[in-house]
Amino acid sequence: MAKSQIEVSSKIIGNIEINGIFISKELGFYRLGMQTKITISREEDINPIQGLTTPVIFGNLALKVTLNNNKNIGYAFPESPIWLKSIENTPVVRLFNFYIDINQQTLDAIEEARDGKNDLVFTCSPQGVLFSGGTFRPHLSPNLMCREIEIQIPRSDWCKKLVDCGYCETMIVEINISNRQNSILSDRVEMLKIANEKLLSGYYADAVANCRKVIENIFDEDPEFKEAKEKSDNAKIGNEKEAKQKEKKLSKDARIYRYNEALFLIECLSIHNTENDTGDVNWNREDAKMIIGSTALLLQWLTAKIEG
């Protein structure tokens, strides 16, 4: 995918190549992994380089990782220290995974920087130490240089990695919702997942529009909900004083239906997409996250009521 040369006195003695990036969800954190191939040249290619004597040992490796806005994410390390020793007649080639552990806030910040629409560019700066003929040469010595490696990850690939590691289910919604196929609300659960995907891809108006589908006529799905809806609607009949008296007697379910009505009213803007006839509504990421979270909470509550 991307390669950096290991140079000493402007001569190449090997290279570091990053062939892929992956994310896994661990206990309380996420792990960003980098599939890496490291090559050390043959000793006969190294020997003519001034200031170097073989064998050359290159190790104590790390990758300093920054995001495309030059914000430091941290250092990626192998699971155990790496020391590579040159061999007389053949290059040394080894495959390693480098890991950087990141918390929820860091992954959220990466998503904020990406804003749903953009590709990601990680910049990795290889760092290490070099032993040559018994002489220790730290990485920052002028004698040793590893150029930065720039890794561009297309938006679609990054979104898939987030889905595969469960990020879109826990960061964006952070609510457990039923996924039972026999639930009468299972189709609405699927629509909510689509809304999540739209948010992840930066299509904020579409995310809100899918939330509208999730709660449209949802109180007609169950007789108990339908009764709460009818009581709420009946409380609106009559003059203002009568309506207020009726509202005081509304049940909890009937009041939650009012919440459903207010949320649906907001989500309808994603269809009409005009605000007081003054122009298009500008849906942003925070708008969509609020709507998805509110919709998911309502769906979770309704599902729990139905399934007991």
BAMARZA-767113 format. One record per residue (C-alpha): residue in one letter; x, y, z. Coordinates in pm, 1 decimal, padded with zeros to 6 digits. Layout:
% residues N
["A", [X, Y, Z]]
...
***
This chain:
% residues 308
["M", [00000.0, 00000.0, 00000.0]]
["A", [00275.1, 00246.5, 00099.7]]
["K", [00650.4, 00217.0, 00142.2]]
["S", [00936.0, 00401.6, 00313.7]]
["Q", [01306.6, 00345.0, 00257.3]]
["I", [01557.2, 00297.0, 00538.2]]
["E", [01856.4, 00508.0, 00446.2]]
["V", [02204.1, 00558.0, 00590.1]]
["S", [02429.6, 00826.7, 00441.4]]
["S", [02179.9, 00858.3, 00152.8]]
["K", [02216.8, 00485.6, 00076.0]]
["I", [01922.4, 00246.3, 00101.4]]
["I", [01971.7, -00046.8, 00338.6]]
["G", [01608.6, -00163.3, 00346.3]]
["N", [01248.5, -00055.5, 00346.7]]
["I", [00930.3, -00057.7, 00551.5]]
["E", [00601.9, -00124.8, 00371.1]]
["I", [00250.7, -00091.2, 00517.5]]
["N", [00011.7, -00318.9, 00329.5]]
["G", [-00312.2, -00268.7, 00516.5]]
["I", [-00495.1, -00123.7, 00816.4]]
["F", [-00754.2, -00292.5, 01033.9]]
["I", [-00957.1, -00211.2, 01346.4]]
["S", [-01068.7, -00445.8, 01620.6]]
["K", [-01281.2, -00382.4, 01927.0]]
["E", [-01120.6, -00490.2, 02251.9]]
["L", [-01231.7, -00465.1, 02614.4]]
["G", [-01290.4, -00092.2, 02668.2]]
["F", [-01085.9, 00028.7, 02370.5]]
["Y", [-01027.1, -00008.4, 01997.1]]
["R", [-00706.5, -00139.7, 01841.1]]
["L", [-00582.7, 00009.4, 01514.7]]
["G", [-00352.8, -00239.8, 01343.1]]
["M", [-00108.6, -00198.3, 01055.0]]
["Q", [00009.9, -00493.8, 00848.3]]
["T", [00376.8, -00422.1, 00787.9]]
["K", [00659.1, -00580.1, 00587.6]]
["I", [01019.8, -00490.9, 00675.2]]
["T", [01314.0, -00571.7, 00451.1]]
["I", [01687.4, -00543.8, 00534.9]]
["S", [01924.9, -00558.5, 00238.1]]
["R", [02195.7, -00822.9, 00180.0]]
["E", [02522.7, -00760.3, 00360.3]]
["E", [02707.8, -00733.2, 00029.8]]
["D", [02481.0, -00437.5, -00056.3]]
["I", [02539.5, -00274.6, 00282.5]]
["N", [02916.8, -00320.0, 00311.3]]
["P", [03013.1, -00049.4, 00056.0]]
["I", [02822.5, 00214.4, 00254.7]]
["Q", [03060.2, 00446.8, 00435.6]]
["G", [03031.5, 00430.2, 00812.5]]
["L", [02857.8, 00091.4, 00817.3]]
["T", [03001.4, -00248.3, 00892.4]]
["T", [02802.4, -00567.4, 00891.4]]
["P", [02611.5, -00724.4, 01043.9]]
["V", [02359.4, -00445.7, 01069.3]]
["I", [02089.7, -00481.9, 01335.9]]
["F", [01781.9, -00265.9, 01303.7]]
["G", [01520.8, -00268.0, 01577.9]]
["N", [01323.0, -00117.4, 01863.7]]
["L", [01074.9, -00010.5, 01597.6]]
["A", [00768.4, 00209.6, 01632.4]]
["L", [00542.0, 00407.7, 01399.9]]
["K", [00441.0, 00758.4, 01497.4]]
["V", [00088.3, 00800.7, 01359.7]]
["T", [-00078.5, 01130.9, 01272.6]]
["L", [-00409.0, 01212.3, 01103.3]]
["N", [-00449.9, 01412.6, 00782.2]]
["N", [-00491.9, 01732.1, 00986.1]]
["N", [-00147.7, 01670.1, 01141.0]]
["K", [-00295.3, 01582.9, 01478.7]]
["N", [-00092.3, 01324.6, 01666.4]]
["I", [-00276.3, 00997.6, 01738.5]]
["G", [00008.1, 00814.7, 01909.5]]
["Y", [00270.4, 00545.7, 01853.9]]
["A", [00207.1, 00203.2, 01703.1]]
["F", [00421.7, -00080.4, 01836.9]]
["P", [00459.9, -00449.3, 01752.4]]
["E", [00333.8, -00697.4, 02010.4]]
["S", [00695.3, -00770.5, 02102.3]]
["P", [01020.0, -00583.8, 02023.5]]
["I", [01163.7, -00638.2, 01674.7]]
["W", [01533.7, -00678.8, 01603.7]]
["L", [01638.1, -00764.1, 01247.5]]
["K", [01991.2, -00874.0, 01164.2]]
["S", [02131.9, -00858.7, 00812.5]]
["I", [02238.0, -01183.6, 00642.8]]
["E", [02531.1, -01229.2, 00409.0]]
["N", [02372.7, -01352.5, 00084.3]]
["T", [01999.3, -01274.4, 00101.6]]
["P", [01769.2, -00990.8, 00211.6]]
["V", [01587.0, -01035.0, 00540.8]]
["V", [01210.3, -01003.5, 00498.1]]
["R", [00970.5, -01016.9, 00791.8]]
["L", [00597.6, -00953.0, 00835.3]]
["F", [00469.0, -00783.3, 01151.1]]
["N", [00155.9, -00618.8, 01282.0]]
["F", [00195.7, -00283.5, 01453.7]]
["Y", [-00078.1, -00180.7, 01696.3]]
["I", [-00196.6, 00144.0, 01846.4]]
["D", [-00465.4, 00133.0, 02115.5]]
["I", [-00717.3, 00415.9, 02094.1]]
["N", [-01011.1, 00499.4, 02315.4]]
["Q", [-01365.7, 00594.9, 02222.1]]
["Q", [-01289.7, 00967.7, 02232.1]]
["T", [-01001.0, 00934.6, 01986.5]]
["L", [-01206.6, 00733.7, 01739.5]]
["D", [-01489.2, 00986.1, 01776.0]]
["A", [-01240.4, 01266.5, 01704.1]]
["I", [-01117.6, 01085.8, 01391.2]]
["E", [-01478.3, 01065.6, 01271.6]]
["E", [-01537.5, 01431.8, 01349.1]]
["A", [-01230.7, 01523.4, 01145.8]]
["R", [-01347.6, 01302.8, 00859.5]]
["D", [-01696.3, 01462.4, 00877.9]]
["G", [-01851.8, 01155.2, 00718.7]]
["K", [-01761.5, 01263.3, 00365.8]]
["N", [-01384.4, 01244.2, 00341.0]]
["D", [-01115.4, 00984.6, 00288.4]]
["L", [-00863.1, 00939.8, 00567.4]]
["V", [-00489.4, 00993.6, 00535.2]]
["F", [-00270.6, 00847.1, 00808.6]]
["T", [00092.8, 00952.9, 00814.8]]
["C", [00330.0, 00703.1, 00975.4]]
["S", [00684.0, 00800.7, 01070.7]]
["P", [00899.8, 00490.1, 01125.8]]
["Q", [01137.5, 00519.6, 01419.3]]
["G", [01400.1, 00283.3, 01553.3]]
["V", [01766.9, 00230.1, 01631.4]]
["L", [02057.9, 00090.0, 01430.9]]
["F", [02353.6, -00117.0, 01549.2]]
["S", [02646.2, -00128.7, 01308.0]]
["G", [02969.9, -00305.3, 01388.8]]
["G", [02900.3, -00267.8, 01758.6]]
["T", [02830.5, 00106.2, 01729.1]]
["F", [02492.4, 00226.8, 01852.0]]
["R", [02329.1, 00484.8, 01623.4]]
["P", [01995.7, 00626.4, 01741.6]]
["H", [01725.8, 00690.0, 01481.7]]
["L", [01754.2, 01066.7, 01508.4]]
["S", [02119.1, 01054.0, 01406.4]]
["P", [02188.4, 01214.0, 01066.4]]
["N", [02321.5, 00874.3, 00956.5]]
["L", [01979.7, 00704.3, 00965.1]]
["M", [01662.1, 00817.3, 00790.9]]
["C", [01315.2, 00666.7, 00742.9]]
["R", [01084.1, 00872.3, 00529.4]]
["E", [00720.5, 00923.1, 00629.1]]
["I", [00465.6, 00675.8, 00493.8]]
["E", [00133.0, 00822.1, 00380.7]]
["I", [-00162.0, 00582.0, 00380.0]]
["Q", [-00484.4, 00694.1, 00214.5]]
["I", [-00797.2, 00501.2, 00309.8]]
["P", [-01103.1, 00557.9, 00089.4]]
["R", [-01419.8, 00655.7, 00271.7]]
["S", [-01600.8, 00335.1, 00171.7]]
["D", [-01319.0, 00113.6, 00304.8]]
["W", [-01299.0, 00304.7, 00633.0]]
["C", [-01676.8, 00289.0, 00681.5]]
["K", [-01668.4, -00088.0, 00630.3]]
["K", [-01390.5, -00123.7, 00886.5]]
["L", [-01596.8, 00076.1, 01138.8]]
["V", [-01901.8, -00142.0, 01077.3]]
["D", [-01696.6, -00462.2, 01103.9]]
["C", [-01553.3, -00360.8, 01442.8]]
["G", [-01896.7, -00258.2, 01574.9]]
["Y", [-01821.7, 00112.1, 01603.5]]
["C", [-02136.6, 00234.5, 01426.5]]
["E", [-02350.7, 00026.9, 01663.8]]
["T", [-02194.8, 00159.9, 01982.9]]
["M", [-02058.9, 00507.2, 01914.4]]
["I", [-02328.7, 00661.2, 01701.2]]
["V", [-02631.9, 00513.6, 01876.6]]
["E", [-02493.6, 00372.4, 02203.4]]
["I", [-02829.8, 00202.8, 02260.5]]
["N", [-02910.7, -00166.8, 02255.4]]
["I", [-03211.5, -00230.6, 02032.7]]
["S", [-03390.4, -00553.7, 01953.4]]
["N", [-03272.5, -00745.5, 01651.9]]
["R", [-03517.5, -01033.9, 01679.0]]
["Q", [-03649.1, -01135.8, 01341.7]]
["N", [-03993.7, -01214.2, 01481.4]]
["S", [-04040.5, -00869.5, 01635.7]]
["I", [-04317.3, -00663.1, 01477.4]]
["L", [-04070.6, -00374.2, 01488.1]]
["S", [-03782.4, -00561.6, 01319.0]]
["D", [-03832.1, -00375.6, 00988.8]]
["R", [-03802.6, -00046.9, 01174.0]]
["V", [-03483.9, -00166.8, 01342.6]]
["E", [-03336.9, -00230.7, 00996.8]]
["M", [-03437.9, 00119.7, 00885.9]]
["L", [-03259.8, 00262.3, 01190.8]]
["K", [-02943.7, 00073.3, 01093.3]]
["I", [-02966.7, 00226.8, 00746.6]]
["A", [-02993.1, 00569.6, 00912.2]]
["N", [-02671.5, 00488.3, 01100.5]]
["E", [-02498.7, 00398.2, 00774.8]]
["K", [-02612.9, 00725.5, 00616.1]]
["L", [-02472.2, 00918.6, 00911.6]]
["L", [-02142.7, 00733.5, 00884.7]]
["S", [-02121.9, 00821.3, 00514.5]]
["G", [-02201.3, 01189.1, 00569.5]]
["Y", [-02553.9, 01186.4, 00421.7]]
["Y", [-02717.5, 01364.6, 00712.5]]
["A", [-03051.9, 01455.3, 00552.5]]
["D", [-03093.1, 01094.0, 00436.9]]
["A", [-03015.3, 00973.1, 00789.0]]
["V", [-03293.8, 01190.8, 00929.5]]
["A", [-03531.7, 01082.7, 00650.5]]
["N", [-03477.3, 00718.7, 00743.5]]
["C", [-03551.2, 00801.3, 01107.9]]
["R", [-03881.6, 00947.2, 00988.9]]
["K", [-03966.1, 00608.9, 00836.5]]
["V", [-03873.6, 00437.8, 01162.7]]
["I", [-04135.1, 00618.2, 01374.2]]
["E", [-04404.7, 00694.5, 01114.8]]
["N", [-04733.5, 00543.1, 01243.7]]
["I", [-04532.0, 00337.3, 01492.0]]
["F", [-04799.0, 00372.5, 01761.9]]
["D", [-05039.4, 00180.5, 01534.4]]
["E", [-04823.0, -00132.8, 01564.9]]
["D", [-04973.5, -00246.0, 01896.3]]
["P", [-05324.1, -00206.8, 02049.5]]
["E", [-05182.5, -00061.3, 02372.1]]
["F", [-04987.2, 00201.6, 02181.5]]
["K", [-05285.6, 00278.8, 01961.0]]
["E", [-05498.0, 00346.3, 02268.3]]
["A", [-05234.0, 00585.7, 02405.7]]
["K", [-05230.5, 00766.9, 02071.1]]
["E", [-05609.9, 00804.9, 02068.5]]
["K", [-05612.8, 00941.4, 02425.6]]
["S", [-05345.4, 01193.3, 02337.1]]
["D", [-05537.3, 01305.9, 02027.2]]
["N", [-05865.2, 01330.9, 02220.7]]
["A", [-05696.9, 01555.5, 02477.4]]
["K", [-05648.5, 01816.3, 02204.7]]
["I", [-06024.8, 01844.8, 02140.2]]
["G", [-06209.3, 02136.6, 02298.6]]
["N", [-06104.7, 02482.8, 02405.4]]
["E", [-05767.1, 02557.0, 02557.6]]
["K", [-05885.8, 02519.1, 02916.4]]
["E", [-06052.8, 02184.7, 02848.4]]
["A", [-05744.9, 02060.4, 02659.7]]
["K", [-05516.8, 02148.7, 02950.5]]
["Q", [-05739.6, 01963.5, 03195.5]]
["K", [-05738.2, 01656.2, 02972.3]]
["E", [-05360.8, 01674.9, 02929.5]]
["K", [-05315.1, 01662.7, 03308.1]]
["K", [-05486.2, 01322.2, 03305.5]]
["L", [-05279.8, 01176.6, 03022.7]]
["S", [-05099.4, 00850.1, 03095.0]]
["K", [-04725.3, 00805.9, 03061.8]]
["D", [-04768.1, 00623.3, 02729.7]]
["A", [-04990.7, 00898.2, 02592.6]]
["R", [-04732.4, 01159.3, 02688.4]]
["I", [-04456.7, 00959.1, 02519.4]]
["Y", [-04673.0, 00960.5, 02208.1]]
["R", [-04652.8, 01341.5, 02222.2]]
["Y", [-04274.1, 01300.1, 02222.2]]
["N", [-04310.3, 01080.8, 01914.7]]
["E", [-04519.0, 01351.9, 01746.2]]
["A", [-04262.0, 01623.3, 01817.4]]
["L", [-03976.6, 01408.1, 01688.4]]
["F", [-04169.5, 01318.1, 01374.6]]
["L", [-04240.5, 01687.2, 01311.9]]
["I", [-03865.4, 01758.4, 01309.0]]
["E", [-03789.0, 01459.8, 01087.7]]
["C", [-04047.0, 01567.0, 00830.8]]
["L", [-03814.6, 01855.6, 00745.0]]
["S", [-03583.7, 01599.8, 00582.7]]
["I", [-03856.3, 01528.8, 00326.6]]
["H", [-03980.6, 01882.7, 00262.1]]
["N", [-03630.1, 02021.9, 00333.0]]
["T", [-03748.4, 02379.9, 00375.0]]
["E", [-03756.1, 02584.4, 00690.8]]
["N", [-04022.2, 02855.1, 00708.6]]
["D", [-03998.9, 02881.4, 00329.6]]
["T", [-03664.1, 03056.3, 00368.9]]
["G", [-03450.8, 02795.0, 00198.3]]
["D", [-03306.7, 02448.0, 00233.9]]
["V", [-03240.6, 02298.2, 00574.6]]
["N", [-02870.2, 02247.8, 00641.3]]
["W", [-02853.8, 01914.3, 00824.0]]
["N", [-02518.5, 01862.2, 00996.3]]
["R", [-02360.5, 01571.9, 01180.0]]
["E", [-02477.1, 01679.8, 01525.9]]
["D", [-02835.6, 01720.3, 01399.2]]
["A", [-02833.7, 01369.0, 01258.2]]
["K", [-02674.8, 01218.1, 01571.1]]
["M", [-02939.2, 01380.5, 01791.3]]
["I", [-03223.9, 01256.3, 01570.4]]
["I", [-03084.7, 00902.5, 01543.7]]
["G", [-03025.5, 00885.4, 01918.7]]
["S", [-03375.5, 01011.2, 01998.0]]
["T", [-03533.3, 00775.6, 01745.8]]
["A", [-03335.2, 00480.8, 01877.3]]
["L", [-03440.0, 00555.4, 02236.1]]
["L", [-03805.2, 00565.6, 02134.1]]
["L", [-03771.2, 00243.7, 01933.2]]
["Q", [-03592.8, 00072.8, 02221.4]]
["W", [-03870.1, 00172.3, 02462.1]]
["L", [-04146.9, 00052.6, 02228.6]]
["T", [-03967.6, -00275.6, 02160.6]]
["A", [-03922.4, -00342.1, 02531.6]]
["K", [-04292.8, -00275.1, 02590.4]]
["I", [-04397.1, -00519.5, 02321.0]]
["E", [-04151.3, -00794.6, 02409.3]]
["G", [-04199.0, -00755.1, 02781.3]]
***
